[in-house]
Amino acid sequence: MKRATLLLASATLLVACGEPNQSKSTGNTNRGDTAAWQGANNPHVVKGWNPGNQGSWENQIRSRGQLQNEYTKTN
């Protein structure tokens, strides 16, 4: 029983030490040094948003916010 507990505790400690590096570096693609509206340029972006266009980005954020507004959902 003690052996199983010791193995479980050591496995838990090893899992806790396995977090990947999250620092901002040249190899990290999730860098915060570009403007938010210049984001992804891929086929998976939502319709109505054009990468690089600040106005369309602001409209998309505003419409997403309205979908989370509980007041408009209940009335």
SULMO-V762970 format. One record per backbone hydrogen bond with DSSP energy under -1.0 kcal/mol. NH is the residue of the N-H (numbers start at 1). CO is the residue of the C=O. If there is no record, write none. Layout:
((NH CO) (NH CO))
//
This chain:
((5 1) (6 2) (7 3) (8 4) (9 5) (10 6) (11 7) (12 8) (13 9) (14 10) (15 11) (16 12) (18 15) (31 29) (38 35) (39 36) (45 42) (49 46) (52 37) (53 50) (57 53) (58 54) (59 55) (60 56) (61 57) (62 58) (63 59) (64 60) (65 61) (66 62) (67 63) (73 69) (74 70) (75 71))
//
